[in-house]
Amino acid sequence: MEWKCLENPPSAMPKPLRTSLITSNRTTQTLTTIHKDILKIAKQAFLTIVADNKTVKIKHTFRLGDTSNLGVIFFLLGGLFLIIAPFLKTSDITTKIIGIALGFLIAVFSILTLIRQGADGLQIKDHTLTFRYNLKRTTIDLNSNLKVLMKTEVLKIRRVGSVGSDFIIVTHFLQNHTIETPILKFQLDHANAENAKKLGTN
């Protein structure tokens, strides 16, 4: 297997890693043996992995201290302020309507983003894959035509007057012939890129 990590903008996607769900011999039984280092990396990526003889579950865990979530909470508070502000001082009807509508949209988007953080994940049980991605729940029967693709990309965030941050984003897709459906995504600091790839394949 060849690993490739994207060092360019996300548009230049790398060749995916392809692993058959059936022919790889990685059944639910074999997945129950999870090395401690994998669980440690999963914790860093805010993922919870639980496995027994019949079921494998991978869930996102809510991370209040994460920078992105703090940003979402900031937008939520901003949306609530836009809803309340027109009533704190004299405003015309148009200003109130615009403020409430815009604040409501921002607040709803923020709340859904926070809910998604704790709701997304996947489960393998009885040769059936059930996953929730962007709050959409899907159940698929596993068969030999399905493959898992893993793609990586590097996200670079730059701020004026600061060094900025680099993250590696790992996304798993379920491929059925030519159709690719995202099923799981996580990210780590780019300094932990090798750990991210290790977690993505185990």
ZADREN-265432 format. One line per 2 residues: number of its first residue (from 1); their letters; for each residue z, x, y of N, C-alpha, C, O. Coordinates in Angstrom, 1 decimal. Last residue first. Layout:
N
NUM> A> Z X Y Z X Y Z X Y Z X Y  ... $
This chain:
202
202> NT> 10.6 -6.3 1.6 11.7 -6.4 0.6 12.2 -7.8 0.6 13.1 -8.2 -0.2  9.0 -5.9 3.7 8.4 -5.8 2.4 9.4 -6.0 1.3 9.0 -5.9 0.1 $
200> GL> 10.5 -6.0 6.0 9.4 -6.9 5.9 8.8 -6.9 4.5 8.1 -7.9 4.1  12.3 -3.9 5.8 12.8 -5.3 5.7 11.6 -6.2 5.4 11.8 -7.2 4.6 $
198> KK> 10.5 -1.9 6.4 11.2 -1.9 5.1 11.7 -3.3 4.8 11.6 -3.8 3.7  9.8 -2.4 9.0 8.7 -2.5 7.9 9.4 -2.6 6.5 8.9 -3.3 5.7 $
196> AN> 12.2 -2.0 10.2 11.6 -3.3 10.3 10.5 -3.5 9.2 10.4 -4.6 8.6  12.7 0.7 9.7 13.6 -0.3 9.1 12.9 -1.7 9.1 13.1 -2.5 8.2 $
194> EA> 10.7 1.7 11.3 10.6 1.9 9.8 11.5 0.9 9.1 11.2 0.4 8.1  11.6 0.9 13.9 10.3 0.4 13.3 10.2 0.6 11.8 9.8 -0.3 11.1 $
192> NA> 13.7 1.3 15.6 14.0 0.9 14.2 12.7 0.4 13.5 12.8 -0.5 12.6  12.6 1.7 18.0 13.3 2.9 17.4 13.6 2.6 15.9 13.8 3.5 15.2 $
190> HD> 11.9 -0.8 18.8 10.9 0.1 18.3 11.4 1.3 17.6 10.8 1.9 16.7  14.3 -3.3 17.8 13.9 -2.2 18.7 12.9 -1.3 18.0 12.9 -1.1 16.8 $
188> LQ> 12.8 -6.0 16.1 13.8 -5.0 16.2 13.3 -4.1 17.3 12.2 -4.1 17.7  12.1 -9.4 15.1 11.9 -8.3 15.9 13.1 -7.3 15.9 14.2 -7.7 15.7 $
186> FK> 10.3 -11.8 13.0 11.6 -11.2 13.5 11.2 -10.0 14.3 10.1 -9.5 14.2  9.1 -14.8 11.5 8.9 -13.7 12.5 10.3 -13.2 12.9 11.3 -13.9 13.0 $
184> LI> 7.3 -16.7 9.1 8.6 -16.0 9.5 8.3 -14.9 10.5 7.3 -14.2 10.3  4.9 -18.0 8.8 6.1 -18.6 8.1 7.4 -17.9 8.6 8.5 -18.5 8.4 $
182> PT> 1.7 -18.9 9.9 2.9 -18.1 10.1 4.1 -18.8 9.5 4.3 -20.0 9.6  -1.1 -19.1 7.8 -0.1 -19.9 8.5 1.2 -19.1 8.6 1.7 -18.6 7.7 $
180> EI> -4.6 -18.9 7.5 -3.3 -18.1 7.6 -2.3 -19.0 8.4 -2.6 -19.5 9.5  -7.3 -19.5 5.4 -6.3 -20.1 6.3 -5.0 -19.3 6.3 -4.4 -19.1 5.3 $
178> TH> -8.9 -18.7 3.4 -9.1 -18.1 4.8 -8.2 -18.6 5.8 -8.2 -18.3 7.0  -6.8 -18.9 0.9 -8.2 -18.6 1.1 -8.3 -18.0 2.5 -7.9 -16.9 2.7 $
176> NQ> -3.9 -19.0 2.4 -4.6 -19.8 1.4 -6.1 -19.7 1.6 -6.6 -20.4 2.5  -1.3 -17.0 3.4 -2.7 -17.1 3.4 -3.2 -17.9 2.2 -2.9 -17.6 1.0 $
174> LF> 1.3 -16.9 5.5 0.9 -17.4 4.2 -0.6 -17.7 4.2 -1.0 -18.5 5.0  2.6 -14.2 7.3 1.7 -15.3 7.2 1.5 -15.7 5.8 1.5 -14.8 4.9 $
172> HT> 5.2 -12.7 9.2 4.7 -13.0 7.9 3.8 -14.2 7.9 4.2 -15.3 8.5  5.6 -10.3 11.7 5.3 -11.7 11.4 4.7 -11.8 10.0 3.8 -11.0 9.7 $
170> VI> 7.5 -8.3 13.7 7.0 -8.4 12.3 6.8 -9.9 12.0 7.7 -10.7 12.2  7.5 -6.2 16.4 7.6 -7.6 16.0 6.8 -7.7 14.6 5.7 -7.3 14.5 $
168> IF> 9.3 -3.8 18.1 8.4 -4.1 17.0 8.6 -5.5 16.5 9.7 -5.9 16.1  9.7 -3.1 21.5 10.1 -3.9 20.4 9.0 -3.9 19.3 7.8 -3.9 19.7 $
166> DS> 10.9 -1.3 24.2 9.8 -1.5 23.3 10.4 -2.1 22.0 11.4 -1.7 21.5  11.7 -1.5 27.7 12.1 -1.6 26.3 10.8 -1.8 25.5 9.8 -2.4 25.9 $
164> GV> 12.4 0.5 30.7 11.8 -0.6 30.0 12.2 -0.6 28.5 13.1 0.2 28.1  13.3 2.2 32.7 12.5 2.8 31.6 11.8 1.6 30.8 10.7 1.8 30.3 $
162> SG> 12.9 1.0 36.1 13.7 1.2 34.8 12.7 1.7 33.7 11.5 1.6 33.9  11.4 0.4 38.3 12.6 1.2 38.5 13.5 1.4 37.3 14.6 1.9 37.3 $
160> VR> 10.2 -2.6 37.0 10.1 -1.6 38.1 11.4 -0.9 38.3 12.5 -1.6 38.4  9.9 -2.7 33.5 10.5 -3.2 34.7 10.4 -2.2 35.8 10.6 -1.0 35.5 $
158> RI> 8.1 -3.6 30.6 8.3 -2.6 31.6 8.9 -3.3 32.9 8.4 -4.4 33.3  7.9 -3.9 27.2 8.4 -4.6 28.4 8.8 -3.5 29.4 9.6 -2.7 29.2 $
156> KL> 5.7 -4.1 24.6 6.3 -3.2 25.6 6.7 -4.0 26.8 5.8 -4.7 27.4  5.7 -4.7 21.2 5.8 -5.4 22.5 6.4 -4.4 23.5 7.6 -4.0 23.3 $
154> VE> 3.6 -4.1 18.5 4.6 -3.5 19.4 4.5 -4.2 20.8 3.5 -4.3 21.4  3.3 -5.7 15.4 2.8 -5.4 16.7 3.9 -4.8 17.5 5.1 -5.1 17.3 $
152> TK> 2.3 -6.4 12.0 3.2 -5.8 13.0 2.5 -5.6 14.3 1.3 -5.3 14.4  2.0 -8.7 9.4 1.4 -8.0 10.5 2.5 -7.5 11.5 3.5 -8.2 11.7 $
150> ML> 1.6 -9.5 6.1 2.6 -9.0 7.0 1.9 -8.3 8.1 1.1 -7.3 7.9  0.8 -12.2 4.0 0.3 -11.1 4.9 1.4 -10.8 5.9 2.1 -11.6 6.5 $
148> VK> 0.8 -13.4 0.8 1.6 -13.1 2.0 1.0 -12.0 2.8 0.8 -10.9 2.2  -1.2 -15.8 -0.8 -0.9 -14.5 -0.5 0.0 -14.4 0.7 -0.1 -15.2 1.6 $
146> LN> -2.3 -18.1 -3.3 -1.5 -17.9 -2.1 -1.1 -16.4 -2.0 -0.8 -15.8 -3.0  -3.4 -18.6 -5.7 -4.3 -18.4 -4.6 -3.6 -18.0 -3.3 -4.2 -17.6 -2.3 $
144> SN> -1.4 -19.1 -7.6 -2.0 -17.7 -7.5 -3.0 -17.5 -6.4 -3.4 -16.4 -6.1  1.2 -21.0 -5.8 0.1 -20.8 -6.8 -0.5 -19.4 -6.6 -0.3 -18.7 -5.6 $
142> LD> 3.8 -23.1 -4.8 3.3 -21.7 -4.9 2.2 -21.7 -6.1 2.4 -22.3 -7.1  3.6 -25.8 -2.7 3.8 -25.4 -4.1 3.1 -24.0 -4.2 1.9 -23.8 -3.8 $
140> IT> 5.2 -26.1 0.5 4.0 -25.7 -0.3 4.4 -25.3 -1.7 5.3 -24.6 -1.9  6.3 -27.8 3.4 6.6 -27.5 2.0 5.3 -27.2 1.2 4.3 -28.0 1.3 $
138> TR> 7.4 -27.3 6.7 6.3 -27.4 5.8 6.7 -27.1 4.4 7.5 -26.1 4.2  8.4 -28.2 9.9 8.8 -28.0 8.5 7.6 -28.3 7.6 6.9 -29.3 7.8 $
136> KL> 8.6 -26.7 13.1 7.8 -27.5 12.2 8.1 -27.2 10.7 8.0 -26.1 10.3  10.0 -25.0 14.6 10.6 -26.3 14.4 9.8 -27.2 13.5 10.2 -28.3 13.2 $
134> NY> 8.7 -22.6 14.3 8.6 -23.3 15.6 9.0 -24.8 15.4 8.4 -25.7 16.0  8.9 -23.2 11.0 8.4 -22.3 11.9 8.1 -23.0 13.2 7.3 -24.0 13.2 $
132> RF> 10.3 -23.5 7.9 10.4 -24.1 9.2 10.0 -23.0 10.3 10.7 -22.0 10.4  9.3 -23.9 4.5 9.6 -23.1 5.7 9.6 -23.9 6.9 8.9 -24.9 7.0 $
130> TL> 9.4 -23.7 1.1 9.7 -24.6 2.2 10.1 -23.7 3.4 11.0 -22.9 3.3  7.8 -23.3 -1.8 8.1 -22.6 -0.6 8.3 -23.7 0.5 7.3 -24.4 0.8 $
128> TH> 8.5 -23.5 -5.3 8.1 -24.2 -4.0 8.6 -23.5 -2.8 9.8 -23.0 -2.8  9.5 -22.7 -7.7 8.1 -22.4 -7.4 7.6 -23.2 -6.2 6.4 -23.5 -6.1 $
126> DK> 12.3 -23.3 -7.2 11.5 -24.1 -8.2 10.0 -23.9 -7.9 9.3 -24.9 -7.9  12.3 -22.1 -3.9 13.1 -22.8 -5.0 12.1 -23.5 -5.9 11.3 -24.3 -5.4 $
124> IQ> 12.7 -20.4 -1.0 11.9 -20.5 -2.2 12.8 -21.0 -3.3 13.8 -20.5 -3.7  12.7 -21.0 2.5 13.4 -21.2 1.2 12.4 -21.2 0.1 11.4 -21.9 0.1 $
122> LG> 13.0 -19.9 5.9 12.3 -20.3 4.7 13.2 -20.3 3.5 14.3 -19.7 3.4  13.3 -20.7 9.4 13.6 -19.9 8.2 12.8 -20.4 7.1 11.9 -21.2 7.2 $
120> DA> 14.7 -22.1 12.4 13.6 -21.5 11.7 14.1 -20.7 10.5 15.1 -20.0 10.5  17.1 -22.7 13.7 16.5 -23.7 12.7 15.4 -23.0 11.8 15.2 -23.4 10.7 $
118> GQ> 18.0 -21.1 15.6 18.9 -21.3 14.5 18.3 -22.1 13.4 18.8 -22.2 12.3  15.9 -21.0 17.4 16.5 -19.7 17.0 17.3 -19.9 15.8 17.4 -19.0 14.9 $
116> RI> 15.3 -23.6 18.0 14.4 -22.9 17.1 15.1 -21.7 16.5 14.8 -21.3 15.4  17.3 -24.1 19.9 17.4 -24.7 18.6 16.5 -24.0 17.6 17.0 -23.8 16.5 $
114> LT> 16.2 -22.5 22.1 17.5 -22.2 21.5 17.7 -22.8 20.1 18.2 -22.2 19.2  13.8 -24.0 22.5 13.8 -22.5 22.2 15.1 -22.1 21.5 15.0 -21.4 20.5 $
112> LI> 14.8 -26.5 23.3 14.0 -26.3 22.0 13.9 -24.9 21.6 14.0 -24.6 20.4  16.0 -25.7 25.7 16.8 -26.2 24.6 16.1 -26.1 23.3 16.7 -25.7 22.3 $
110> SF> 13.8 -25.0 27.2 14.8 -24.0 26.9 15.7 -24.4 25.7 16.0 -23.6 24.9  12.3 -27.3 27.3 11.7 -26.2 26.7 12.8 -25.2 26.3 12.7 -24.6 25.3 $
108> VA> 14.2 -28.9 28.8 13.8 -29.3 27.4 13.2 -28.1 26.7 13.5 -27.8 25.5  14.3 -27.5 31.2 15.5 -27.7 30.4 15.1 -28.0 29.0 15.7 -27.5 28.1 $
106> IL> 11.7 -27.7 32.2 12.2 -26.4 31.9 13.5 -26.5 31.0 13.6 -25.7 30.1  11.4 -30.5 32.4 10.5 -29.8 31.5 11.1 -28.4 31.2 11.1 -28.0 30.0 $
104> FG> 13.5 -31.1 34.3 13.5 -31.6 33.0 12.7 -30.9 32.0 13.1 -30.6 30.9  12.5 -29.7 36.6 13.8 -29.3 35.9 13.9 -29.8 34.5 14.4 -29.1 33.7 $
102> LA> 10.2 -31.2 37.1 10.1 -29.8 36.8 11.3 -29.3 36.1 11.3 -28.5 35.1  11.3 -33.8 37.5 10.3 -33.6 36.5 10.2 -32.1 36.1 10.2 -31.8 34.9 $
100> IG> 13.1 -33.2 39.7 13.6 -33.8 38.4 12.6 -33.5 37.3 13.0 -33.1 36.2  11.4 -32.3 41.7 12.5 -31.5 41.2 13.0 -31.9 39.9 13.3 -31.1 39.0 $
98> II> 9.6 -34.5 42.0 9.1 -33.2 41.6 10.2 -32.3 41.0 10.0 -31.7 39.9  11.4 -36.4 42.8 10.6 -36.6 41.6 10.1 -35.3 41.1 10.2 -35.1 39.9 $
96> KT> 12.5 -35.3 45.2 13.3 -35.7 44.1 12.6 -35.8 42.8 13.0 -35.3 41.7  10.2 -35.1 46.8 10.9 -33.9 46.4 11.8 -34.2 45.2 11.9 -33.3 44.3 $
94> TI> 9.6 -37.9 47.0 8.6 -37.0 46.4 9.3 -35.7 45.9 9.1 -35.3 44.8  11.8 -38.9 48.5 11.5 -39.4 47.1 10.6 -38.4 46.4 10.8 -38.1 45.2 $
92> DS> 13.5 -36.3 50.3 12.7 -37.5 50.2 12.4 -37.8 48.7 12.7 -37.0 47.8  17.0 -35.6 50.5 15.7 -35.2 50.1 14.8 -36.5 50.0 15.3 -37.6 49.7 $
90> TK> 20.1 -34.3 51.3 19.1 -35.3 51.6 17.7 -34.8 51.3 17.3 -33.8 51.8  21.7 -32.7 48.5 21.3 -32.8 49.9 20.3 -33.9 50.1 19.6 -34.3 49.2 $
88> LF> 22.1 -33.2 45.9 23.1 -32.6 46.6 22.9 -32.6 48.1 23.8 -32.4 48.9  19.8 -34.2 44.7 20.9 -35.2 45.0 22.0 -34.6 45.8 22.9 -35.3 46.3 $
86> PA> 18.2 -32.0 44.2 17.7 -33.0 45.2 18.8 -34.0 45.6 18.7 -34.7 46.6  19.9 -30.5 42.2 19.7 -30.1 43.6 19.3 -31.2 44.6 19.8 -31.3 45.7 $
84> II> 19.6 -31.5 39.6 20.8 -31.9 40.4 20.5 -31.6 41.9 21.0 -32.4 42.7  17.2 -30.3 38.6 17.5 -31.8 38.5 18.6 -32.3 39.4 18.5 -33.4 40.0 $
82> LF> 17.5 -27.7 39.2 16.4 -28.4 39.8 16.6 -29.9 39.7 16.2 -30.6 40.6  19.7 -27.1 37.5 19.9 -27.0 38.9 18.8 -27.8 39.7 19.1 -28.5 40.7 $
80> LG> 18.5 -27.3 35.0 19.5 -28.3 35.4 19.8 -28.3 36.9 20.0 -29.3 37.5  16.8 -25.1 35.2 16.2 -26.4 35.1 17.2 -27.5 35.5 16.9 -28.5 36.1 $
78> GL> 18.7 -23.0 35.4 17.8 -23.2 36.5 17.2 -24.6 36.4 17.0 -25.3 37.5  19.8 -23.2 32.8 20.6 -23.5 34.0 19.8 -23.7 35.3 20.1 -24.6 36.1 $
76> LF> 17.5 -22.5 31.4 18.1 -23.8 31.2 19.0 -24.2 32.4 18.9 -25.3 32.9  17.1 -19.9 32.3 16.1 -20.9 32.6 16.7 -22.3 32.4 16.4 -23.2 33.2 $
74> FI> 19.4 -18.7 31.1 19.2 -18.7 32.6 18.2 -19.7 33.0 18.4 -20.4 34.0  18.8 -19.1 28.4 20.0 -19.8 29.0 19.9 -19.8 30.5 20.2 -20.8 31.2 $
72> VG> 16.7 -17.3 28.3 16.5 -18.7 28.0 17.6 -19.6 28.6 17.4 -20.6 29.2  18.0 -14.9 28.7 17.0 -15.3 29.7 16.7 -16.8 29.5 16.5 -17.5 30.5 $
70> LN> 19.6 -14.8 26.5 20.3 -14.9 27.8 19.3 -15.4 28.9 19.6 -16.1 29.8  17.6 -14.5 24.6 18.4 -15.8 24.7 19.1 -15.9 26.0 19.3 -17.0 26.5 $
68> ST> 16.8 -11.9 25.2 15.8 -13.0 25.3 16.6 -14.3 25.4 16.1 -15.2 26.2  19.1 -10.4 24.7 18.6 -10.4 26.0 17.6 -11.6 26.2 17.7 -12.3 27.2 $
66> DG> 21.8 -11.7 22.7 20.4 -11.2 22.8 19.8 -11.4 24.2 20.0 -12.4 24.8  24.2 -13.0 22.5 24.2 -11.8 23.3 22.8 -11.2 23.4 22.6 -10.2 24.1 $
64> LR> 23.6 -15.1 20.8 24.0 -15.4 22.2 23.8 -14.2 23.0 23.4 -14.3 24.2  21.7 -15.8 18.3 22.2 -14.5 18.9 22.4 -14.7 20.4 21.5 -14.5 21.2 $
62> FT> 21.6 -17.5 15.3 21.6 -17.6 16.7 22.3 -16.4 17.3 23.4 -16.0 16.8  19.6 -16.4 12.6 21.0 -16.7 13.1 20.9 -16.6 14.7 20.2 -15.8 15.3 $
60> HK> 17.2 -17.5 10.3 17.5 -16.9 11.6 18.9 -17.3 12.0 19.4 -18.4 11.7  17.2 -17.1 6.8 17.4 -18.0 8.0 17.7 -17.1 9.2 18.2 -16.0 9.1 $
58> IK> 16.1 -17.4 3.6 16.1 -16.5 4.7 16.2 -17.4 6.0 15.3 -18.2 6.3  16.9 -17.9 0.2 16.9 -18.4 1.6 16.9 -17.3 2.6 17.7 -16.4 2.5 $
56> VT> 16.1 -18.6 -3.0 16.1 -17.5 -2.0 16.0 -18.2 -0.7 15.1 -18.9 -0.4  17.4 -19.8 -6.1 17.0 -20.1 -4.7 17.1 -18.8 -3.9 18.0 -18.0 -4.1 $
54> KN> 18.3 -19.2 -8.7 17.3 -20.3 -8.5 16.7 -20.4 -7.1 15.6 -20.9 -6.9  20.2 -17.2 -8.7 19.2 -17.3 -9.8 18.1 -18.3 -9.6 17.1 -18.2 -10.2 $
52> DA> 20.3 -16.5 -5.2 20.9 -16.7 -6.4 19.9 -16.8 -7.5 18.7 -16.4 -7.2  20.6 -15.3 -1.8 19.8 -15.5 -3.0 20.7 -15.7 -4.2 21.8 -15.0 -4.3 $
50> VI> 20.2 -15.1 1.6 21.0 -15.6 0.6 20.2 -15.8 -0.7 19.1 -16.5 -0.6  20.1 -13.5 4.6 19.4 -13.6 3.4 20.4 -14.0 2.3 21.4 -13.3 2.1 $
48> TL> 19.7 -14.0 8.0 20.6 -14.1 6.9 19.8 -14.3 5.7 19.0 -15.2 5.6  18.9 -12.0 10.9 18.4 -12.8 9.8 19.5 -12.8 8.7 20.3 -11.9 8.5 $
46> FA> 19.0 -10.2 13.0 19.6 -11.6 13.2 19.0 -12.5 12.1 18.6 -13.6 12.4  18.4 -7.6 12.5 17.3 -8.5 13.0 17.7 -10.0 13.2 16.9 -10.8 13.4 $
44> QK> 20.7 -6.7 11.5 20.3 -6.2 12.8 19.2 -7.1 13.4 19.1 -7.2 14.6  20.7 -8.1 9.1 21.7 -8.4 10.1 21.3 -7.9 11.5 21.6 -8.6 12.5 $
42> AI> 18.6 -6.7 7.9 18.5 -8.1 8.2 19.5 -8.6 9.2 19.2 -9.4 10.1  19.9 -4.2 7.5 18.8 -4.3 8.4 18.5 -5.8 8.8 18.2 -6.1 10.0 $
40> KL> 21.8 -5.1 5.6 22.2 -4.5 6.8 21.1 -4.5 7.9 21.4 -4.9 9.1  20.2 -5.9 3.5 21.0 -6.9 4.1 21.5 -6.4 5.5 21.7 -7.1 6.4 $
38> ID> 19.1 -3.4 2.9 18.2 -4.5 3.3 19.0 -5.5 4.0 18.6 -6.0 5.1  21.3 -2.0 2.0 20.7 -1.5 3.2 19.7 -2.6 3.7 19.5 -2.7 5.0 $
36> KH> 22.0 -3.3 -0.4 22.9 -3.5 0.8 22.2 -3.0 2.1 22.5 -3.6 3.1  19.3 -5.0 -2.1 20.1 -3.8 -1.7 20.9 -4.0 -0.5 20.5 -4.8 0.4 $
34> IT> 19.4 -7.7 -4.1 19.0 -7.3 -2.8 19.9 -6.1 -2.4 21.1 -6.2 -2.5  18.5 -9.5 -6.6 19.0 -8.2 -6.4 18.5 -7.6 -5.1 17.4 -7.1 -5.0 $
32> TL> 17.0 -11.8 -6.5 18.5 -12.0 -6.3 19.1 -10.6 -6.2 20.3 -10.5 -5.8  14.4 -11.4 -7.0 14.8 -11.3 -5.6 16.3 -11.5 -5.4 16.8 -11.2 -4.3 $
30> TQ> 14.2 -11.9 -9.6 14.2 -10.5 -9.2 14.6 -10.4 -7.8 15.2 -9.3 -7.4  14.2 -14.7 -9.6 15.2 -14.0 -10.4 15.3 -12.5 -9.9 16.4 -12.0 -9.7 $
28> TT> 12.0 -15.5 -8.2 13.3 -15.7 -7.6 14.4 -14.9 -8.3 15.3 -14.5 -7.7  9.7 -12.6 -8.7 10.2 -14.0 -8.9 11.5 -14.2 -8.2 12.1 -13.3 -7.7 $
26> RN> 7.5 -10.7 -8.3 8.7 -10.8 -7.5 9.2 -12.2 -7.6 9.0 -13.0 -6.6  5.0 -10.2 -9.4 6.1 -10.2 -10.3 7.5 -10.3 -9.6 8.5 -10.0 -10.1 $
24> ST> 2.7 -10.4 -8.0 3.6 -9.3 -7.6 4.8 -9.2 -8.5 5.5 -8.2 -8.4  1.4 -12.8 -8.6 1.1 -11.6 -9.4 1.9 -10.4 -9.0 1.9 -9.4 -9.8 $
22> IL> 2.5 -14.6 -6.6 2.6 -14.8 -8.1 2.5 -13.5 -8.8 3.3 -13.2 -9.6  2.0 -13.8 -4.1 3.3 -14.4 -4.4 3.5 -14.6 -5.9 4.7 -14.6 -6.3 $
20> ST> 0.6 -10.7 -3.4 0.4 -12.0 -4.0 1.8 -12.5 -4.4 2.7 -11.8 -4.8  0.2 -9.2 -0.3 1.0 -9.2 -1.5 0.9 -10.6 -2.1 1.2 -11.6 -1.5 $
18> RL> -1.1 -7.1 2.1 -1.4 -8.3 1.3 -0.6 -8.2 0.0 -0.7 -7.2 -0.7  -0.8 -6.3 5.4 -0.4 -6.0 4.1 -0.5 -7.2 3.3 -0.1 -8.3 3.7 $
16> PK> -3.6 -6.3 7.7 -2.4 -6.8 7.2 -2.1 -6.3 5.8 -2.9 -5.8 5.1  -4.5 -4.0 10.2 -4.9 -4.6 9.0 -3.6 -5.1 8.3 -2.6 -4.3 8.3 $
14> PM> -3.4 -4.9 13.6 -3.6 -4.0 12.4 -4.1 -4.7 11.2 -4.0 -6.0 11.2  -5.0 -6.2 16.5 -4.1 -6.4 15.4 -4.4 -5.4 14.3 -5.6 -5.1 14.0 $
12> AS> -5.1 -6.0 19.5 -5.7 -5.1 18.5 -4.8 -5.1 17.3 -4.1 -4.2 17.0  -3.6 -7.6 21.0 -4.9 -8.1 20.7 -5.6 -7.2 19.6 -6.5 -7.7 18.9 $
10> PP> -1.2 -6.4 21.7 -1.2 -7.3 20.5 -2.6 -7.7 20.1 -2.8 -8.2 19.0  -2.0 -2.9 22.6 -1.7 -4.3 22.9 -1.9 -5.2 21.7 -2.7 -4.9 20.9 $
8> NE> -1.1 -0.4 20.2 -1.8 -0.9 21.3 -1.4 -2.3 21.6 -0.5 -2.8 20.9  0.1 0.2 17.9 0.6 1.0 19.0 -0.2 0.6 20.3 0.1 1.1 21.4 $
6> LC> 1.0 -1.4 14.9 0.2 -1.5 16.2 0.8 -0.7 17.3 2.0 -0.9 17.6  1.2 0.4 12.0 1.9 -0.2 13.1 1.1 -0.2 14.3 0.6 0.8 14.7 $
4> KW> 0.4 0.0 8.6 -0.1 0.4 9.9 0.7 -0.4 11.0 0.9 -1.6 10.9  0.7 1.2 5.3 1.3 0.5 6.4 0.6 1.0 7.7 0.3 2.1 7.9 $
2> EM> -0.8 0.5 2.2 -0.9 1.3 3.5 -0.2 0.5 4.6 -0.5 -0.7 4.8  0.0 0.8 -1.2 0.0 0.0 0.0 0.0 0.9 1.2 0.7 1.9 1.3 $
